[in-house]
């Protein structure tokens, strides 16, 4: 056989060894191994390869590798004599083998037979011959104490791991110093020197380096980001799917789209190019079949173990997901049509039809009806179920329509199939929480019942607390100078009147939030601040300039009292008032009842709050914790609606409990010492006359949890309560309230403690 043919034959055997191990064909592996052992020349040149195959076999738990290693040891020793009577050792058979190859063989021998001293001695001799005392390898080897430890495999595993920290390795400091590179391994001092983003020339003990630094593979996303911008640029253009996979490998799968964007725009893609690039990449990810892309926030991207066609994935999501997932899948398939999704299209149409008869959820029935009503092929299966949705259920379902679903389509179907219900649904929609639905309701009412729309808007202006969302939307439209039916009365109001309306609504919502702790109320409060500071404060200034001095002082006190709810502009608003009337800022100290850090209450109100906190901590939060555990048992948390809902509820309850705890710390009990004789103060019992109606009212001025108007209690923090405080007998005053101005006269003042 020629030398070339012999070399090819040797390579073929080595390749066959790896293939046999991978396929689990141990008989073939054993035969090939024995053929190599029978050829001394090939054996000498194959030691490193045999050691690699043996190492992989041991990692797989292949015990049959061990006898082959014993035979290899013996084959290498056949040509020489033993160096010790009780310890047979290879002789001339090793003469042509490099120390590095001998060390590789010695390592797998020690792994296979950790208690055989001759194998350990052989490995140590070869390793020390191959690596001088000041080498990087010796520096790492010394801290592993392979000779002294009882578990040789653990020590060898650590040694293999430490070898990854050679100079040039990319590393990450998990304590916050960022990514960097190993500069030097000093065997003499036992230190590793690294350059990190936040710590240049940092030195770490060799003993501790693997507990402090994480090795970043050079071909990983972070590795390429650190060292190879050219390769990243190539992946961006030529292999975007591979690039996304590298990000998932580094940061976990599934990963939210916003996180993928944050990582890629940190150095791989210009943020201005992201939308175009991601739109193209999403299609490639889906076409590959190996990735699942979520269709709702946070739009997770997940690598799948097995390829699934996008059509099959959509069909699976429709069949197995909750309505939110099913709705998204149905939208995609029906939009693509039967030509694009020949398998999924008819199944989803059939599934939507089945939902109409099986679901008790009116939002699901409405959603399925909207899908089926738009099919090109006539399908009237939805008509009767649509007609059967009760009016209140239809209004509630309209309010939870998903983003992108045009509510105009609902009104169109109402006109065709339930014309008598168009008007009441539109009125309810105008008062709902969603501004996008309110806008459509406003347009619809303006076109079919302009008189009803004017009446509705007037009702909102008069009593904004009945529909605060609608009031805020109308105020925003007015400030933007948008004209339309029903907006005319707002254009008749001056900036002064609009500003008073906003402040009254703010105080109503604050009072409601204090009593009920509703997060939705807090969101509404946040919407008022930009309205008050419209046009960088120009609107507020105009309103203040139109007021009398007493009104300015009242607004100043109210803004000061509620500045925690106006975090971005309270100081600016107070400055505007001071500029218009400087003397206001020099007024005496604000009364305690206007201090936002104090909440006055009777003891009974305090107990009401304590009981609510006890119920939250001892009943509701433990119950929701159990619900979270039960929801987690349902499976994949990324697509688990019950789990998400339970977490959201837990968050809201926790926020509410924290708010109550804060309020309890602020409480100061109302007592008889606050009585000031002839003035209305906290703890006063006030008899007054509504001069507009000639009616007498009797109120006790108390705290926010002590009762309501039906109980004869006037909350001192409410708009009306603020007007009463400080007044004396026979005082007449105008209370500017959302429903209009009411003139009162104080008749009698007494103390509830008398």
N, C-alpha and C positions, 0 to 999 in steps of 0.2 A: 504494500500500500504506500502511495506517495505521501510525503509530509503534509501536503495540502489536504489530501483525502483523510489523513489521520486526524488533522485538526478539525475538519468539518464533522467527522464522526464523533469526536470528543464533545464538540459544541452541541451536537444533536442529543447526546446522552444527557448533558447538563440541562438542556431545554426540556427534555422529557421528564427529568426529575421534578422540575417545578410544575409542569403540567399535571403529572401524576398526583402530586401533593394537593394541588388545587382541585382536582377532580375526585380526590379521595380514593384513587386506585392504588392501594398500597402494594399489591402484588407486583404491578409493573414497576413501581418505585424501587422495591426491594431487588428486582432483577437487574435494573439499570445500575443501581448502587454497587451490586456484587460484580458486575462487569467492569466498573471503574476500579474496584479494589484489586482485580486480577491483572491490571495493567499498571505497573509501578510508575511509568512515566506520566501516564494520564492522571494517576492518583496524586502525584506530586504537584501537578499544575492545577488540580481541581479542589485543593483543600479549602480555599476561601468559599468556593461555590457550595461545596458540601456542608460547610459550617453554616452558611446562610439558609440552606434548605432545612438542615437539622434544627436551627433556631426557630424557624417558622413552624416546623412540625411540633416542637415542644410547646410553643405558644398556643397551638391548636389542641394540645393535650394528647398528641399521638405517641403513646407509650412504645410503639414498635420501632420508633426512631432510636431508642436507647441501645438495643443490641447491635444495630448497624454502626453506631458510634464506637462501641466496644471493639467490633471487628475492624474498624478503621484504625483504631489505636494499635491493635495487634498487627495489622498489615504494615504499618509504618515501622514497627519494631522488628520485623522478621530479619532484616539485613544486619542488625547490630546485636550487641550483647547488653544485658541488663547492667545498669550502673549500681544496683544494690540487689542483694540476694532476695529480699522480700518485696522488691518494687520493680517489676518489669517496666522498662522504659524504651521508647523508640531509639533506634541508633542511626545507622547510616541512611535509613529511609527518610530522615528529616534533614539531611545535609543540604539538599537543594531547595528547601522551603524557607521563605522569608520569615523573619521574626513576627511580622504583622499577621501573616497567614497562620502561623503556629499559635499566636495569641487568640485569633478568632476561633480556631479549633478548640483551644484550651478552655475558652469561655463556655462553649456549648457542652463540653465534657463536664465542667463544674456544674452547669445548670442541670444536666441530666443526672449526675452522680455527686451531689454536694458533699457527701461524706467520704469520698475517695481522695485521700491525701495526695496520692501520686498525680492525680489530675489537677488538683489545686497547685501543686508545686510546678508542674509543667506549664500551667497558665501564667503563674507569677514570673517564672524565669523568662518566658517568651515576651511577656508584657514589659518587664524591666529592660530587657535587651532592646526592645523596639522603641522605648521612650526614655529619654534622658531625665535626670532628676529635676530639671528646671522646665520641663515641657508642660504645656497646657494639660495634657492627658494625665501626667503624674500629679498635677495640682488637684484635679478632680478625684483621681484615684485614691489619693491619700485620705480624703475626708470620708470615704465610704467604708474603709476598714474591712475589705472583703475577706482578708485572711482571718480576722478576729471574730466577726459576727457569726451567730449560729445559722441565720437564714441567708445563705449565699445568694439566692435568687433575688431577694429584696434588695440586697446591696448592689448586685449587678444591674438591676433595673434602675436604681438611682444613679449609678455611674453612667449608664446609657443616656439617662435624662440630662445629667450635668454636661455631657459632651456637647449638647446642643448650644451651650453658652460660650462657645469658642469665639474669638475675636471676629467681628463682622456680623455676628448674630443680631437680628432686630428683636428688641425686647420692650416690654411694657411694664411700667411701675404702677402697680395696682393701688398705691396709696395716694396717687394724684400728681406725680411728677411727669406723667405722660410717656410717650414712646421715645425710643432712642436706639443706640447701638453699642455693643460690647467693643471696647477699645483694646483692652489688654487683660490677660489672666496672669497674675504674678504668683508663681509657685512658691517663691522664697517667702513672701509675706502672707501668702494664702488669701489674696484679695482679687476681686474682679472690678475693673474700672469701666464705667459706662458713661456715655454722654446722653442725657435725657433732655427733653424739651425744657423742663423747669429745673434741671439740676445738672450742670455740665461737670465733667470730671468726677463724678460721684463714685466712691469706692464702697464695695460691699464684701463682706467675708465670704470666701468660697463655701464655707459651711452653710451659710444662710441664703445664698443667691437664688436657689430654686424655690424658696418660700417667699421671696420678695418680688422677683421678676418673672414675668410670663414671656416665654419665647413666642415671637410672631413669625410664622412661616413667610419666607420671602415672596412666595407666590400667592399669598393670601391678599385680600383687599387692603388691609392695613399695611401689610408689607409692601405692596406696590405703591400705595399712597405715600409711604415714607421714602421709597428708594427709586421707583421706576415709573415716572410720569409718562414716558413714551409708551410703555406697555398698557397703562390705563387708557391713554388716548386711543390706542389700537382697539382695545376691548369696547370702548364707547361706540366706535364706528362699526367694527367688524363682528363683535360678539357680545351684544348687550345682554343676552340671556345669561351668558357665562359670567358677566360682570355682576348682575343681580344675584346670581348664585353665590359668588364670593362674598357679597355683603351678608347674605343669609347665613353662610357658613361662619362668618365672624361674629355676627350679632344675634343669631338665633332665628328659627323659623317656627311659627309664622312671625312676620314682622310688619308693623304698620307702614303704609305707604309714606306717611309723613317722615318716619324715621329713615326709610330708604332714601328719600329725597335729601334729608339732612346730611346723611353720610356721603352721598354722591356729590352733592353741591359743595362739600367741604374741600374738594380738590380735584374731582374728576370731570364734573360737568358744570358749565356756567349756568347760574340760576335762570338767566334769561332764555336759555335753550331747553330748560327742563320740560316744559309742557309738550313741546314737539317731540322730544326724545322719548318721553315716557309714553306718549300716545302710540308711538311706533313700537316700543318695547313691550307694552301690554299685550298687543296682538301677537307678538312672537312668543311671549310667555304662554299665552293660552294655546296657540297653535302647537306648541311643543307637547302639550298634554301632561306635562309633569308639574304644572303649577296651578294652584287655585288662587284666584283673585277675588277678594270680597267686594260686594257691590254696595256696602254701606259702611259708614264711619266705624272704625278707623281704617277701613279698606285694607285688611291684612293680605299679605302675599305669603303663600305657603308652598314649600316644595313637597310634592307627593312621592310616595315610595314607588308607585306604579303609574304608568301613563294612563290618563283618562281623557277622552276627547272633550272639548268644551261643550259640545252638544249633550253628551252623557252627563257631564257635571251639572249643567243647567237643569236637566231632567231630574237628576238626583236631588238637587237643592229644592226643586219644586215639590217633590214627593216626600222628602224627609224633613225639610225645614219648617219653621213656624211661618206664619203668614208674611212676615217681613221678608224672609228669604224667598218664599214661594212667589211673592209679588214681584221681586226683582228679577227672578228667573223668567217668570211669565212675560214681563215687559220686554226683556231681551229677545226671547224667542218670537213673540208676536210681532215685534218690530222687524226682526230679520225675515220673517215669513216662512212659508212652507218650503220654498225652494232652497233656502239656506239651511233650514233645520227640518228635513223631511221626516225624521223619526220623532223629534220632540214636539213639533208643532201640533199634530193631531192629538197626542197624549195630553198636552197641556190644555188644549181646548176642551177635551173630554173631562180633564181634572177640574177645570174651572166650573164646568156645568155640574159636576158632582158636588162641588162645594156649595152651590146654591141650595141644594136639597139637604145637605148634611150639617152645615155649620149653623150654629145659633148666634154667632158673632155678627152683628149688623154691619160693622165696618168691613168684614170679609165679604159679606153679601154685596155691599155697595161696590167694593173694589173689583170683585169678579164681574159684576154687572157692567162696570165701566169698560173692562177689557173686552167682554163679549159683544158689547154694543158697537164696537168699532171694527169688528171683523168684516173683511170684504165679502166673504160668503155669508149670507143672511143666517142669523142664529137668534131666534126669539126666546130661547130657554130662560133668559134672564129677566124678561119683562114682568112676569107675575111675581117672582121673588122681590124685584125692585119695588113694585107697587105695594108689597106687603110689609116693607120696612116702616115701622111706626114713625110718626113725625118727630118725636123727641130723639129717637134712635138715629134718624136721618141727619138731624142737626149735629148730634154728637159725632157721627161718623164723618161728616163733612169737615169738622174741626181737626180730625186726625188724618186727613188726606196726606200722603207722603209728598215730600218736596218734588216738584216737577209735575205733579198731577194737577191739571188745570181745573179749578172748581167751576169754570164756565160750562164744562161738559155736564156737570150735575144739574145746573139750572136748565140747560138745553133739554136734558132727558125729563126733567120735571115738567117743562112746558109741553112736551109731547105726550107724557103718560100720566102726570099728576098736576095738571094746571092749577087746581085749587090750592095746592101746597106750595106753590112758588113763593108767594108773598110771605107767609110765616117763616119759611126756611131762610129767606133772604134777611128778614128782620133779626132772626136768631144769629145768623152768620155775621151780621154787622156788629153784634155785641160780643162776638167770640174773642179768643185770645190772639188769633193769627191775623196779622196785618195784611198778608197776601190775600186771604179769604175775604177780609173786610173790604179791601179795595174792589174786589169783584162784586161783592154784595152792594157796595155804594153805586157802582156803575149800573148794576142790574135794576136796583130800586129807582135810580134816577131816570131810567128809560121806561119803566112800566108804571111806577107809582111815585112821581115826584112829590106829590102832596104828603104821602106817607113818609118819605125820606126826610122832608122838612120837619115833620112832627117828631120823628125819631131823633134827629139831631138836636132839636130844641129840648127834648127830654134829657138827652145826655148833658147838654150845657147846664140845665137846671139842676140835675142830680147826677153829677159825674161819678159818684161812688157806686151807682147802679151798674155802670159799664166803664170802669176806669181805662181799660185798654182802648175802647172806642174814643174816649175823651182825649187821650194822649195822641191818638192817630189824627184826630181832627185838629188839635192844636198844632201838631207838626205840619199838617197840610196848610194851615193858616199862616204859619211863620214862613213857609216856603212860597207863600202867595199863590197857591194853587186854587183856582176858582172852581166852583161846582155847586150843584144843588145841595142845599142844606148847610153850606159853609157861609152863606150870606150873613147870619147873625154874628159870626166871629169877626167879619170884616167891619161890622158896625162897632165892635168893642175897641177901645183904645188899648195901648200897651199896658196901661194901668189896670184895666179890667182883666186882661189876659193873665197878667202877672199874679194878681190876687187869686184868680182861678187856679193857677198852678200851685201856689203856696198852700191853698186850702186842700187841694187834692193830695199834695205831698204829706200834709199833716194827717189827713184821713188815712192814707196808706201806712204811715208810720204807726199810727194808733192801732191799726189792724194787724200790723206785723208784730207789734209788742204783745198784743193779746193772743195771737194765733201762731206766731212764729213761722209764717208761710214763706218758703223760698220764692214762690211765684210773685208774692207781693214785693219782695226785695228786688226782683228783676224789674218790676214796674217802677219802683222808686228810682232805680238807676237811669231810667229813660227820661225822668223829669229834669235832671241836672243839665243835660245839653240843651233842653228847651229854654230853661231859665237863662242860660248863658249864650243864647243864640246870637250869631253875628259878633262873636268875641265880646259879649257884654253890652253891645249897642242897644239891643231890645230891653234889657234890664234897666239900663240907664234912662231910656226914654220913659219907661213905666214909673221909675222913681221920681223923675222930674215932674211928672204929671200929678204926683200925690201931694197931699197936705203934709205938714210937718209931723203931725201925730201919726199919720199912716206910715211915713218913712220910719219913724221910731218903732212902730209895731213890726214892720218888715225886718228891720235891723235885729230886733230881739228874736224874731222867729227864725231867721237865717242863723243867728248865733247859736240858738238852742238846738238846731238840727244840722249843724255843720258836719257831724259824722256821716250824715247821709248825702252830703254834697262835698266829697273829699277833694275833688279837682278844682272847684270854683268858689267854695264858700268864702275864702279870704278875699278873692277878687270881688265878689258881690258886696261884701262888707266895705271894701275900699271904695267902691262906686258910691254907696250910700254916704260914706264919710266925705267924699269929694263934693257931693251935691249939698249936703248939710253937715259941715264939720262938727257942729256942737253935739251931734248924736254920739260920736265916738268918745266924747268926754263925759258922757252920762255916768251916773252913779253905778255902783256894782250891780250886776244883774241879779235879781232875786233868786233864791235857791231853787224855786220851782221852775226856773228857766235854765238851770244848770243841767246839761245833758249827762253829766256823770252821777247825778242823783235821781233816783226814781222814788217818789213818795207813794206810800201805800198804807192801808190799814193792815192790822195783823191778819185779818181774814183773807185779804188779797194775797199776802205773803204765803199763807198756808195753801191757797189754791195753786200758787206757783210751785211750792215745794211738792205738793201731791202730784202735779203734772210731771215734775222731774223724777219723782220716785217711780211713777208708772213707766216712764221712758226707760229708766235704768234697770228696773226690776222685771218689767213685763215685755214691753215692745221691742227693746234692743235684744234681749235673749231670744225672743220669738223669731226675730229676723235673722239672728245668727244661726238658729236651727234651720230656717228656710234656706239660707245660703248653703249650709252643709247638704241639705236634701237636693238642692238644685245642682250642686257640684257633682253629686252622684249620678246625674243624668247623662254625663259624658263630656264631650268636647266643649270646654268653657268658651272657646272663641265663637261658637255658634249656639250658645245656650241662652235663650231669651229669659228663662226663669232666673238663671244665675245673674244675668245683667240687671234685671229688674230688681232682684233682691239686694244687690250691691247698691243700686241707686237709692232704694228705700232706706237702707242702712245709713248711707251718707246723709240723707235728708234728716233722719232722726237724730244722728250724731250732731249735726249742725244745730238742730233745734235744742238739744240737751245742753250744748255748749253755750248757746244764747241765753237759756234760762239760768245757767250757772252764773253768767256774767251779770244778768239782771238782778239776781239774788244778792250779789255782792254790792250792787248799787242802791239797794232798797234802804230807805230811811222811813221809819214808822211815823205816821201822822199822830200828833198828840195835842192835848189841850193848850200847851204852851205856845202854839202857833197862832192862837186867837188874838186878833188885833182890834177887837171891839167892833167898830162900825165899818170895817172893810171886809171884802170877800177874800178869804184866804183858804188854804187847805184845811179841811175839817169844818168849813162853814155850811150851814143850812140856809139856802137862799130862796126867798120868794120874789118872783119877778113877773112882770106883765109883758106879754107880746103885744106891743102897741098896734101892730098891723092888723091883728085879729081880735084884739081885746080879750085875749085868753091869759089866764094866770098859770104859771108853772112853779113847781117846787123841786129844787135840786139839792143834793148833798154833793159838795165838791170834793171828790176823793181820787184814788189812784186808778191806774188802767185795769187792774184785776179785781176791783172792788164791786163791780157791777156795771150795768149799762143804763141807758135812758129809760128802758122799761122798768128798771128797778128804782127809778128816781135818783140815779147816780150820774153825775156829770164828771167825766174823766178830765182832770185838770190839764192833760196833755192834748186834748182834742181842740180843734179850732174854736168851738163855742166856749169851752172851758177857759181858754186863754183870754177870750173877750171878757168873761165874768170876773176873773181874778183882778184884785186891786180896786174894784168899783165900790162905791159907798151908797148908802141909802139915798134915794131920790135921784141918783145918777141915771141919765138917759144916754144910750149909746147905740151906734149902728154896728151890728155884727155882720161883717161881709162874709157870707157863706157861699158855697158852690151853688145852692139853690136860689141865691139872690140875697139882697140886703134886708135884714130884719131889725127893727128898732125895739129895744127893750128898755124897761124902767125897773130899777131895783126898788122893791117895796119893803122887805124886811131881811135882816141878817142875824142869824143866831149861830151858836156853836153846837155841833152834834154831841159834844161832851157835857152840855148843860142838862 
